């Protein structure tokens, strides 16, 4: 029995120097490239499309087509869109636990410091209000 594995139709790319993520959706009638930020120049867009074609992510005819073909509305659509990004639930839970621990530790530290500070002030006040103190009294 043969299993036919379909090729992925979307690919994610990261451009850390531009602080941008890209999602390339290869559809039969068009290629949609979603960027998280508008950081690509027209020259960079042309180079990126040529690289995608050269590496086999999109059709080979994009490799040698003119720039006008790349940016025609029916072939390649460039979108600035963050809706495709998804948060990992495990990472969200891990971050939540870390923040709870951090806040609880900060609260305990604050309570310890306040107890030490107020304990010192109250202790000093109690020692100054001793009724058996000889300060200010004269014995003749």
HELIX and SHEET records of a PDB file:
HELIX    1   1 UNK A   42  UNK A   55  1                                  14    
HELIX    2   2 UNK A   61  UNK A   64  1                                   4    
HELIX    3   3 UNK A   67  UNK A   70  1                                   4    
HELIX    4   4 UNK A   89  UNK A  128  1                                  40    
SHEET    1   A 4 UNK A  10  UNK A  15  0                                        
SHEET    2   A 4 UNK A  20  UNK A  26 -1                                        
SHEET    3   A 4 UNK A  31  UNK A  35 -1                                        
SHEET    4   A 4 UNK A  76  UNK A  80  1                                        
END                                                                             
